[in-house]
Amino acid sequence: MYEPANVAERINKLLKEKNLQQKDMLMECGLNKNTISSMLSRGSMVKADTLAKIADFLSCSVDYLLGRTENPEIYHYEKASENAKKMAGNIPVVSSVKNFPIFHEEAAVPDFHAVHNRSVAYSLYADDNSMEPVIRMHELIDIIPFTELVSEEIGIFLVQDETVCRKIRLFVDKIELYPFNPDYPTLHISRFSPDHFQVLGKVALNAAQYARMKSISASVRK
């Protein structure tokens, strides 16, 4: 028997780890705003197709949400038919990080990329290794069009006419954009000169990138 409260706790855990908002998930899945709280407090279990939608949004397996495995990176997509994969949707690979935003249509990369997170609007190519080992050079970076980020989220930023991918840290008087690769500098932006800084989007890590980031976090804790 699967306990709704346990399922809800796993959903909230992944939302937090992946820097996703519960309200965005509920809206994307067509669910009531009290769905998760009802699972926690009243033991109301969602239907199987609804649980699948939630798993799709979180890029994890239904088995993980149900507690049948402790590995959230097991995907039912790997065994899905080609038709099922197409249903997940294709989004455009519009450019590389350094060449974004695009000012000329011919600068776009003529390619499409299948994603399972419906919040993703487009992808960019990583054209340097500043975010290695989490995001490797030439990998695709999936972008959610959010322009407001919180500390520790990864985003695409325009800093003095240069576009970069970095992790953000927010302070009272400044903003820091730092890379995972120590060979690249941390960028410091004053809160008092916002004209030289713009958030262009939030990075949605894919399964492999997310696993690498968790591995880094685990090694730091040791």
C-alpha positions in Angstrom: 0.0 0.0 0.0 1.4 3.4 -1.0 1.0 6.2 1.6 -0.1 9.5 0.0 1.9 11.5 2.6 5.1 9.7 1.6 4.5 10.4 -2.0 3.8 14.0 -1.3 7.0 14.3 0.7 9.0 12.9 -2.2 7.4 15.3 -4.6 8.3 18.3 -2.3 11.8 16.9 -1.8 12.4 16.9 -5.6 10.8 20.3 -6.1 13.2 21.7 -3.6 16.3 19.9 -4.9 15.5 21.0 -8.5 14.6 24.5 -7.6 11.1 24.2 -9.0 7.9 25.8 -7.6 5.0 23.7 -6.4 2.5 26.2 -7.9 4.2 25.8 -11.4 3.9 22.0 -11.1 0.3 22.1 -10.1 -0.6 24.5 -12.9 1.3 22.4 -15.5 -0.4 19.2 -14.4 -3.8 20.8 -14.1 -4.1 20.2 -10.4 -5.9 22.0 -7.6 -3.7 24.2 -5.4 -4.5 22.0 -2.4 -3.6 18.7 -4.0 -0.3 18.2 -2.1 -1.6 19.5 1.2 -4.5 17.1 0.9 -2.1 14.2 0.3 -0.2 15.2 3.4 -3.0 15.9 5.8 -6.0 13.8 4.6 -4.3 10.9 2.8 -5.9 11.7 -0.5 -4.0 9.8 -3.3 -3.9 11.3 -6.8 -4.9 9.1 -9.8 -2.3 7.1 -11.7 -2.3 9.4 -14.7 -2.0 12.4 -12.5 1.0 10.9 -10.7 2.6 10.2 -14.2 2.2 13.9 -15.1 3.9 14.9 -11.8 6.7 12.5 -12.6 7.1 14.0 -16.0 7.3 17.5 -14.6 9.9 16.4 -12.1 11.8 14.3 -14.7 11.7 11.3 -12.4 10.0 7.9 -12.4 6.7 7.1 -10.9 8.4 4.2 -9.1 10.5 6.8 -7.2 7.5 8.8 -6.1 5.8 5.6 -4.9 8.9 4.6 -3.0 9.6 1.5 -5.1 13.1 2.8 -5.8 15.5 5.3 -4.1 16.9 6.4 -7.5 15.0 9.3 -9.0 17.0 9.1 -12.2 15.2 6.0 -13.4 13.1 7.0 -16.4 10.2 5.2 -17.9 11.0 7.2 -21.0 13.9 4.9 -21.8 11.4 2.1 -22.5 8.8 4.3 -24.1 7.8 4.0 -27.7 8.8 6.6 -30.2 5.3 8.0 -30.2 5.4 8.5 -26.4 8.7 10.3 -26.7 7.3 12.7 -29.4 4.4 13.5 -27.0 6.9 14.9 -24.6 7.6 17.7 -27.1 10.5 19.2 -29.0 11.9 22.6 -28.3 14.3 24.7 -30.4 18.0 24.8 -29.8 18.2 28.5 -30.5 21.9 29.4 -30.1 24.9 29.0 -27.8 25.3 30.7 -24.5 27.8 33.3 -25.7 25.7 34.1 -28.8 22.4 34.5 -26.8 20.2 36.5 -27.0 19.8 36.3 -30.7 19.7 39.6 -32.6 19.6 38.1 -36.0 17.5 35.2 -37.2 20.4 33.6 -39.1 22.3 33.2 -35.8 19.9 30.5 -34.7 21.0 26.8 -34.7 18.7 24.8 -37.0 18.0 22.0 -34.6 15.4 20.7 -32.2 15.7 18.9 -28.9 13.3 16.6 -27.1 12.6 17.5 -23.5 10.3 16.1 -20.8 10.1 19.2 -18.6 7.2 21.2 -20.2 8.4 24.4 -18.5 11.5 24.4 -20.8 11.1 26.9 -23.7 14.4 26.5 -25.6 17.9 25.1 -25.3 21.4 26.6 -25.7 24.7 25.0 -26.4 27.4 25.3 -23.7 30.3 26.9 -25.6 32.8 26.9 -22.8 33.7 24.7 -19.8 32.9 27.3 -17.0 30.2 25.1 -15.5 32.1 21.8 -15.7 31.7 19.2 -14.3 28.0 19.8 -13.9 27.4 21.2 -17.5 30.0 20.0 -19.9 31.2 21.9 -23.0 29.0 21.4 -26.1 26.2 19.9 -23.9 22.7 21.3 -24.3 21.4 23.6 -21.6 17.6 23.6 -21.2 16.1 27.0 -20.3 13.0 28.0 -18.4 12.0 31.6 -19.2 12.1 32.8 -15.6 13.6 36.3 -15.0 13.6 36.1 -11.2 16.0 33.6 -9.5 16.8 32.8 -5.9 20.2 32.1 -4.4 21.9 28.9 -5.6 19.8 28.6 -8.8 21.7 28.3 -12.2 20.7 30.8 -14.9 21.7 32.5 -18.1 22.7 36.1 -17.4 23.6 39.2 -19.5 26.5 41.0 -17.8 27.9 44.1 -19.6 26.9 42.8 -23.0 28.3 39.3 -22.3 26.1 36.3 -21.9 27.2 33.7 -19.3 25.9 30.6 -17.5 26.5 30.8 -13.8 25.0 29.9 -10.4 23.7 32.9 -8.6 24.1 34.1 -5.0 22.1 37.1 -3.7 23.3 39.5 -1.0 21.9 42.7 0.3 24.3 44.9 -1.6 25.6 42.7 -4.4 25.0 39.7 -6.6 27.6 37.0 -7.3 27.6 34.8 -10.3 30.0 31.9 -9.8 31.1 29.0 -12.0 31.7 25.4 -11.0 35.0 25.4 -12.8 37.5 27.3 -10.6 39.5 28.4 -13.6 36.8 30.9 -14.4 36.2 34.1 -12.4 33.2 34.8 -10.1 31.4 37.8 -11.4 30.4 40.5 -8.9 27.5 42.9 -9.6 26.5 45.8 -7.4 22.9 46.1 -6.5 23.3 49.8 -7.2 24.2 49.3 -10.9 21.4 47.0 -12.3 21.7 48.5 -15.8 24.7 46.2 -16.5 22.9 43.0 -15.4 19.9 41.0 -16.7 18.5 37.6 -16.0 17.7 35.9 -19.3 16.4 32.5 -18.0 16.7 29.7 -15.5 18.6 26.5 -16.3 16.7 23.2 -15.9 19.4 20.5 -15.4 18.8 17.3 -17.3 19.2 14.0 -15.4 22.9 13.6 -16.1 23.7 17.2 -15.1 21.5 16.9 -12.0 23.3 13.7 -10.9 26.7 15.4 -11.4 25.6 18.4 -9.2 24.4 16.0 -6.5 27.7 14.2 -6.6 29.6 17.5 -6.1 27.3 18.4 -3.2 27.9 15.0 -1.6 31.7 15.3 -1.9 31.6 18.8 -0.3 29.6 17.5 2.7 32.2 14.7 3.2 
